[in-house]
Amino acid sequence: MIENEIRELLEVISVKKRRSYSNQLRALDLHIGQDQLLCRLSQQDGVTQSQLSESLNCEPPTIANTVKSLETYGLIERKRDVNDARVNRVYLSEKGKKIIAPVKEVWQSEQDKLLEGLTEEELILLKGLLKKMANNLN
């Protein structure tokens, strides 16, 4: 059935993309997910872990582990909020700021590879179909 073939193709794409993406991030000494957190901080530095959890749609323990790892690598820093000592805020370190451009290059490279050879019309159609599929999962 075509429905099974579509599901299987989506699984193949997902596995291949994740493997390739993981390999490229590993070259930057990062793991999947850490890149998202770093880039979120590059857009809005000084947020709380709870805000990161919400904006990245991740469970708080996952964010806590990611923050701890990135802090160990020297890519982020946690600082007490100046107005509320009970709150920790997360900031990119200088080293973390320098890794944002290479991470975005990985994202662009993966995107280019995934969409290579598709016409503008095909991209528009694909986007619409994927939106419908995503909405079906809500």
N, C-alpha and C positions, 0 to 999 in steps of 0.2 A: 504494500500500500504506500502511496506517495506520502501520507502523513508520517509513517515510520521512517521513510527515507529522509524527510525534512528534519525530523528529530535527531536522527543519527548524524546527519551532516552538521547540524548545530553543535552536537557533542564533539565531533571531530574538530571543527573550527575552534571550539572552546579549549580543548586539550592542546592543540597545536599552538594556539595563540598564547596560552598560559606558559607553556614550556619555553617558547621563544622569548617571551617577555621576561620570564624568570631568569633565563640565561643572560640577557642583556643587563638586567638589574644587578645580578650577581657580580658582573664586571665592575659595578659601582659600589660593591659591598653592601647592597641593599636586598631586601626581600619584598615580594609582592605585598602591597598594603602600606609599607613604610613610605613609598614614593607618594602615595595619596596624602598621607598625613603631612609630609614635608611641604608638598605643594599647597596644601590648605593653609599651612602656616605662612607660606610666602604671600598668600592673598590676604590673610588676616592673622597677623602675629599677635601673641599675647592672649590667646583664648584659654579657657579652662578645658580640662580633660573631658568634662561633661559636654561642653559645647562641641568639642572634636567628635565625641561619640555620636552626638546628634547629627552633625553635619556630614559625617562620613557613613552614617547608618551602620555603625558597628556597636557591638556590646561593650559596656564600660570595661570589663576585664581585658578584652582584646586591646582596647586603646591604652589601658594601663601598662600592659606588657610591651606594646609597641613603643610607647613613650619611654619606658625604662631602657629598652634596647637602644633606642636612638640617643638617649642621654649618655649611655655608656660609650657609644661610638663618638660622642662629642658633637653630634649634629643638632641637638636641641638643648635647651636649658629650662629648668623649672625655677620660677621665682615666686615668692609670696606676693600676693596682691597688696599694693600700698594702702588700700582702704579697708581691706578685710584680711587679716592675717590667717584666717581659716582657709582661704582660697589660694590655690597654686595656679599660676598662669604658665603657659608653655610658649617658649620663644625659639626661633631659629638662632643657632650660634653662627658665628662667621663662617665656620666650616660648612654648616648646613645651608647657608645662603649660596655658597659656591657650588653646591651639588644640584641646585634647582635646574640650571640650564642643561646639564647632561641628562637629567631625568626627563625633561621635556623633549630632548632629542630622541631618547628611547621611545617615548610616546609617539612622536612624529614618525619615526622609522617603522614602528609596528603598524601604525595607521596606514602609511604609504604601502607597506607590504600587503596588508589585508585588502585594500581597495584598488590595488593595481589592475589596470585594464578595464575598469568600469567606466562607462560613459556618464555624463552629467544626468541624463535621463534615468539611467539605471540606478544611480545613487539616490535620486529623488524617490524613485519607486521603492528601493530597498529601505530607505529611511521611513517611509510611510508604513510599509509592511512590518518592520521591526517595532515601530511605535504601537501598532495594533496588537502585536504579540505581547509586548511589555504590558499594555493595558489589560490584556486577558489574564495576566498573572496577579493583578491587584485584588 
